[in-house]
Amino acid sequence: MNKVELLVLGGGESGVGAALLAKKLGLQVFVSDSKLLKPIYAKELQQAGIPFEEGQHTEALFFGVKYVVKSPGIPSNIALIARLKEQGAEVISEIEFASRHTTGKIVGITGSNGKTTTTLLTHHIFKKAGWDVGLAGNVGTSFARLLAEQDHAWWILEISSFQLDDTARFRPNIGILTNITPDHLDRYEYKMENYMSSKFRITLFQTEEDRFIYCADDEWTLKGMQAQPTRAQRIPFSLNSTPTGEIGAFYQEDHIQIELIKGESMSIYELALQGKHNTYNSMASALAARSAGIHSDSVRDALADFEHIEHRLETVVQIGGVEYINDSKATNVNSTWYALESVNRKVIWIVGGVDKGNDYSQLLPLVKDKVKAIVCLGLDNHKIINEFKNDVEILTEAQSMEAAVRTAHSLAKKGDLVLLSPACASFDLFENYEDRGNQFKECVRKL
């Protein structure tokens, strides 16, 4: 094997995408994963002629490597990363790597909640307006993979905090921070300040020519703006206040008001996505599109006909007067808060999974008001049980989706709602949140 110029650590979607882009750029690339690769990725690397190893890291092969693209799933503080940095390697994320090789402009979207919806909605607006636009990142397909196939004039990227952690000069032309609420705290020493700093890397390398769109109603975002001021033009959106003497988006008499140039505004009355959280998402997307130069009529049309995303407050079916809702994408407490806040029936709530440092106490008022029974779905449910055991009449456990759905079905009466909104990661029992949501839908349809 020739001397490795680019080492890719992790052979999942982002790692394989980075390897394919590196191959196209003519770099000598090698992929190393401490676990076994999924067959689909191993086959893809073989077909592309990219050498790889699985089940181990052979450090002797890495000596002298200058560039390392690290999977977002690998923590930055492990010994291997430290040794690579000591020998002079630059360790970056796949998002950072790909951003160095595009000629297109970037809308980068991060946040604890709403980032997937905002990403898909923003892409929908650009696409409907007829613009040359790509959709990539944490939303599904890696930026590097798609860039290896084709560049675009604009890229709409969903970016997680893990992906931001290993950026070195990533600079979106338009950066969006939807909000910051407790999530992934196990990765950030259980300190909100550390998690906040990670999110604010979305704007760290922006300049005065760029725009930073943020929620003016979000406490941790406002704290972050004090701690890590941005050079970009700041554009707020809010449901609670009206911008005074500045540009932004706000809610006024049942419509969204957008102002990007003093004295020049647009109003949006009809939204395809309903609910408070989706109004925020729509504001952020509209501001991004208008900032890029998309005409206001195109923005209005796209916001009015956008289809709801899978696994986010997705109605599955109604059986015997009981509605079944798939909210598997709610992997933190704040997402579940929005789900419970949005429903107006008595709820049988399926919750649980891998706890990421959750504080469930903020859900107590909604649980007391709306939840008649809780079904804990996970291998370790003690934290959820301790939090809610005195506040619901029925609290039970299940260790498979089939058991959870059957239990919820037996507890539900006509007029109730069965809600899968886990507030946790899925990896104890499922491959990912999509697998969890798909199993829920399959089990419900078999009732």
C-alpha positions in Angstrom: 0.0 0.0 0.0 1.3 3.5 -0.9 1.9 6.0 1.9 -1.4 7.2 3.3 -2.1 10.9 2.6 -5.5 11.0 4.2 -6.6 8.7 7.0 -10.4 8.2 7.5 -11.3 7.0 11.0 -14.8 5.3 10.9 -16.3 3.5 8.0 -19.9 4.7 8.3 -21.8 7.1 6.1 -19.5 10.1 6.7 -16.3 8.1 6.6 -17.1 6.3 3.3 -18.3 9.6 1.9 -15.0 11.3 2.8 -13.0 8.4 1.3 -14.9 8.6 -2.0 -14.2 12.3 -2.2 -10.6 11.8 -1.3 -10.3 9.2 -4.1 -11.8 11.6 -6.6 -9.3 14.3 -5.5 -6.5 11.8 -6.2 -5.4 11.4 -2.6 -4.0 8.1 -1.2 -6.7 7.3 1.3 -7.1 4.6 3.9 -10.2 3.8 6.0 -9.8 2.3 9.5 -12.7 1.2 11.8 -12.3 -0.4 15.2 -15.6 -2.2 14.5 -16.8 -4.3 11.6 -18.1 -2.3 8.7 -21.7 -2.7 7.4 -21.5 -5.0 4.3 -22.9 -2.2 2.1 -20.0 0.1 3.1 -17.3 -2.6 2.8 -18.5 -3.5 -0.7 -18.6 0.2 -1.7 -15.0 0.7 -0.6 -13.9 -2.5 -2.4 -15.6 -1.4 -5.6 -13.9 2.0 -5.4 -10.5 0.4 -4.9 -10.1 2.1 -1.5 -8.0 0.1 1.0 -9.5 -0.3 4.5 -9.3 -2.3 7.7 -12.1 -3.3 10.2 -12.1 -4.5 13.7 -8.9 -2.7 14.6 -6.7 0.3 14.1 -3.2 -0.6 12.9 -1.3 2.5 14.0 1.9 1.5 12.2 0.1 2.3 9.0 -0.8 5.8 10.2 2.8 7.0 10.8 3.4 10.4 9.2 -0.1 10.9 8.0 -0.9 14.6 7.7 -4.7 14.6 7.5 -7.3 12.7 9.4 -11.0 12.8 8.8 -12.7 11.5 12.0 -16.2 10.1 12.2 -18.5 12.3 14.4 -19.2 9.2 16.5 -15.6 9.0 17.7 -14.9 11.2 20.7 -12.1 13.7 20.3 -10.5 12.8 23.6 -9.5 9.2 22.9 -5.8 8.2 23.0 -5.5 7.5 19.3 -6.6 11.0 18.4 -4.1 12.5 20.9 -1.3 10.4 19.3 -2.2 11.4 15.8 -2.2 15.1 16.8 1.1 14.7 18.6 2.7 13.5 15.3 1.4 16.6 13.5 -1.8 15.3 11.9 -4.7 17.7 11.4 -7.9 16.0 12.6 -11.0 17.3 11.0 -14.7 16.3 10.4 -16.1 15.1 7.1 -18.1 18.4 7.0 -14.9 20.4 7.3 -13.1 18.2 4.6 -15.9 18.6 2.1 -16.4 22.3 2.7 -12.8 22.9 1.5 -13.5 21.4 -1.9 -16.9 23.0 -2.9 -17.2 26.1 -4.9 -20.8 26.5 -3.8 -22.3 28.6 -1.0 -23.4 27.0 2.3 -26.4 27.3 4.5 -25.3 25.5 7.7 -28.1 24.5 10.2 -27.6 23.3 13.7 -29.5 23.2 17.0 -30.8 20.8 19.6 -34.3 20.6 18.1 -35.8 21.5 14.7 -32.6 21.3 12.7 -33.8 18.5 10.4 -37.2 20.1 9.7 -35.5 23.5 9.1 -32.9 21.9 6.8 -35.5 20.0 4.7 -37.8 23.1 4.6 -34.9 25.4 3.6 -33.9 22.9 0.8 -37.6 22.8 -0.3 -37.7 26.5 -0.7 -34.5 26.7 -2.7 -35.6 23.7 -4.9 -39.1 25.1 -5.5 -37.5 28.4 -6.5 -35.5 26.6 -9.2 -32.1 27.1 -7.6 -29.2 24.6 -8.0 -29.1 23.2 -4.5 -27.8 20.1 -2.7 -29.1 18.6 0.6 -26.6 16.8 2.8 -25.1 16.3 6.3 -26.7 14.9 9.4 -30.0 14.8 7.5 -29.0 11.5 5.8 -26.3 11.5 3.1 -22.9 12.8 3.8 -21.8 16.1 2.3 -18.5 14.5 1.0 -20.3 11.7 -0.8 -22.7 14.0 -2.7 -19.9 16.5 -3.4 -17.9 13.6 -5.0 -20.8 13.1 -7.3 -21.6 16.7 -8.1 -21.1 20.2 -6.8 -23.9 22.7 -6.5 -24.3 26.4 -6.4 -25.8 26.1 -2.9 -25.6 23.4 -0.2 -28.1 23.1 2.6 -26.4 21.2 5.4 -27.8 19.8 8.7 -24.8 19.8 11.1 -24.6 18.1 14.5 -22.5 19.3 17.4 -20.3 16.3 16.9 -19.6 17.4 13.4 -18.9 20.9 14.4 -16.4 19.8 17.1 -13.8 18.9 14.5 -14.2 22.0 12.2 -11.1 24.1 11.7 -12.3 26.9 9.4 -15.8 25.8 8.3 -17.6 29.0 7.3 -21.2 28.8 6.2 -22.4 31.8 4.2 -25.6 31.6 6.2 -25.6 29.9 9.6 -28.7 28.9 11.5 -28.9 28.0 15.2 -32.4 26.8 16.0 -32.0 26.5 19.8 -29.8 25.0 22.5 -31.4 22.7 25.0 -29.8 19.8 27.0 -28.7 17.0 24.6 -25.6 14.8 24.3 -24.4 16.0 27.7 -22.7 12.7 28.2 -20.3 13.8 25.4 -19.7 17.2 27.0 -18.8 16.4 30.6 -22.4 17.0 31.5 -21.8 20.8 31.2 -24.2 22.9 29.2 -21.5 25.5 28.6 -19.4 22.9 26.7 -22.4 21.9 24.6 -23.2 25.5 23.9 -19.7 26.2 22.8 -19.9 23.3 20.4 -23.1 24.7 18.8 -21.6 28.2 18.4 -18.9 26.8 16.2 -21.5 27.2 13.4 -20.6 30.9 13.5 -17.0 30.8 14.8 -15.4 31.4 11.4 -18.0 33.6 9.8 -17.1 37.1 8.7 -18.9 40.4 8.3 -20.1 39.2 4.9 -22.0 36.3 6.4 -25.3 36.0 8.2 -26.2 34.3 11.5 -29.8 33.5 12.1 -30.8 32.6 15.6 -33.8 32.3 18.0 -34.1 35.4 20.2 -36.4 33.5 22.6 -33.8 30.8 23.5 -32.0 31.4 26.8 -28.8 29.4 26.0 -28.5 30.9 22.6 -28.5 34.4 24.1 -25.9 33.3 26.7 -23.8 32.0 23.9 -24.0 35.2 22.0 -22.6 37.0 25.0 -19.8 34.4 25.5 -18.9 33.9 21.9 -19.9 37.0 19.8 -20.1 36.6 16.1 -18.7 38.8 13.4 -21.6 37.8 11.1 -24.7 40.0 10.6 -27.1 38.8 13.3 -30.7 38.1 12.3 -33.1 37.1 15.1 -36.4 35.3 14.9 -38.9 35.4 17.8 -42.5 34.5 18.8 -42.3 36.6 21.9 -41.0 40.0 20.9 -40.8 42.4 17.9 -37.4 43.4 16.8 -36.8 47.1 17.5 -34.9 48.9 14.9 -33.3 45.7 13.5 -34.0 43.1 10.9 -35.5 39.7 11.7 -38.7 37.6 11.8 -41.4 37.9 14.4 -45.1 36.8 14.9 -47.7 39.5 14.5 -51.5 39.0 14.4 -51.4 35.4 13.2 -48.8 35.8 10.6 -45.0 35.8 10.3 -43.4 39.1 9.5 -40.0 39.1 7.8 -37.8 42.1 7.5 -34.3 42.0 6.1 -34.0 45.5 4.8 -35.2 48.4 6.9 -38.6 49.4 5.6 -38.9 46.4 3.3 -40.9 43.5 4.7 -42.9 40.5 3.7 -45.8 38.6 5.5 -46.5 34.9 5.6 -50.0 33.8 6.5 -50.2 30.2 5.6 -47.9 27.5 6.9 -48.0 23.8 5.9 -46.4 22.9 9.2 -48.4 23.7 12.3 -47.4 24.1 15.9 -45.2 26.6 17.8 -41.9 24.7 17.1 -42.7 24.6 13.4 -43.4 28.3 13.4 -39.8 28.8 14.6 -38.5 26.4 11.9 -40.5 28.3 9.2 -39.1 31.6 10.4 -35.5 30.4 10.2 -36.0 28.8 6.8 -37.7 31.9 5.4 -34.9 34.2 6.7 -32.3 31.9 5.1 -34.0 31.9 1.8 -34.6 35.6 1.7 -31.0 36.2 2.8 -29.8 34.2 -0.2 -32.0 36.3 -2.5 -35.0 34.1 -3.1 -38.1 36.0 -4.0 -40.7 36.4 -1.3 -43.5 34.8 -3.5 -41.4 31.7 -3.8 -40.8 31.6 -0.1 -44.5 31.9 0.6 -45.5 29.2 -1.9 -42.9 26.7 -0.5 -43.9 27.3 3.1 -47.5 26.6 2.2 -47.0 23.2 0.5 -44.1 21.5 2.4 -44.9 17.9 3.4 -44.3 16.8 7.0 -41.1 14.8 7.6 -41.1 11.1 8.7 -40.7 10.2 12.4 -41.5 13.7 13.6 -45.1 13.9 15.0 -46.1 11.6 12.2 -49.7 10.3 12.4 -49.6 6.6 11.6 -53.2 5.4 11.9 -56.3 5.7 14.0 -57.7 2.4 15.4 -60.9 2.3 17.4 -60.8 6.0 18.0 -57.2 5.9 19.2 -54.6 7.9 17.3 -51.1 6.6 17.0 -48.3 9.2 16.6 -44.7 8.4 15.6 -42.3 10.9 17.1 -39.2 8.7 17.1 -37.0 11.6 16.1 -37.6 13.2 19.5 -34.3 12.1 21.0 -34.1 14.7 23.7 -36.4 16.1 26.4 -37.1 19.4 24.6 -38.3 17.6 21.5 -40.7 15.5 23.6 -41.8 18.7 25.4 -43.0 20.1 22.0 -44.7 16.8 21.2 -46.7 16.7 24.5 -47.4 20.4 24.3 -48.9 20.0 20.8 -51.5 17.3 21.6 -54.9 17.8 23.0 -55.9 14.2 23.9 -55.1 12.0 26.9 -51.8 10.3 26.1 -50.3 6.9 26.5 -46.7 7.8 26.3 -44.0 5.4 25.1 -40.6 6.8 26.3 -37.1 5.7 26.9 -33.8 4.5 25.4 -30.3 5.6 25.9 -30.3 8.6 28.4 -27.9 11.4 27.4 -27.9 13.2 30.7 -31.6 14.1 30.5 -33.5 16.2 33.0 -37.1 15.0 32.8 -38.4 17.4 35.4 -39.3 20.0 32.8 -41.9 17.5 31.4 -43.7 17.1 34.8 -46.4 19.8 34.2 -47.3 18.3 30.8 -47.2 14.8 32.1 -49.5 15.6 35.0 -51.9 17.4 32.6 -51.9 15.1 29.6 -50.4 11.6 30.3 -52.6 8.9 31.7 -50.0 6.0 31.3 -46.3 5.6 30.6 -44.7 2.7 28.8 -40.9 2.7 29.3 -39.2 1.2 26.3 -35.5 0.6 27.1 -33.0 -1.6 28.8 -32.5 0.8 31.7 -35.6 2.8 32.7 -34.9 3.6 36.4 -34.4 7.3 35.8 -37.7 7.8 34.0 -39.5 5.6 36.6 -38.1 7.6 39.5 -39.1 10.9 37.9 -42.8 10.0 37.0 -43.8 7.2 39.3 -45.8 9.5 41.6 -47.5 11.5 38.8 -49.2 8.9 36.6 -51.6 6.1 37.5 -50.0 3.5 35.3 -46.3 3.1 34.6 -45.0 -0.1 33.0 -41.9 -1.4 31.1 -41.3 -3.1 27.8 -38.1 -4.3 26.1 -39.3 -4.6 22.6 -41.3 -2.4 20.3 -44.0 -5.1 19.8 -44.4 -5.4 23.6 -44.6 -1.6 24.0 -47.2 -1.1 21.3 -49.4 -4.0 22.6 -49.2 -2.6 26.1 -50.1 0.9 24.9 -52.9 -0.5 22.8 -54.4 -2.3 25.8 -54.3 0.8 27.9 -55.8 3.2 25.4 -59.5 4.0 25.2 -61.5 5.7 22.5 -60.4 9.4 22.2 -56.9 8.7 23.6 -53.6 9.1 21.8 -50.6 6.7 21.8 -47.4 8.7 21.4 -44.0 7.3 20.7 -41.8 10.3 21.8 -38.7 8.7 23.5 -36.7 11.7 24.6 -33.7 9.4 24.4 -31.3 7.9 21.8 -32.3 4.6 20.3 -29.1 2.5 20.4 -30.0 0.2 23.2 -32.7 -1.7 21.3 -32.6 -0.2 17.8 -30.2 0.6 15.0 -31.2 4.3 14.9 -34.3 6.5 15.4 -35.5 5.6 11.9 -35.4 1.9 12.8 -37.3 2.6 16.0 -40.0 4.7 14.2 -40.4 2.1 11.4 -40.8 -0.7 14.0 -43.4 1.3 15.8 -45.4 1.9 12.6 -45.1 -1.8 11.6 -46.3 -3.0 15.0 -49.2 -0.5 15.1 -50.4 -1.6 11.6 -50.4 -5.2 12.8 -52.9 -4.4 15.7 
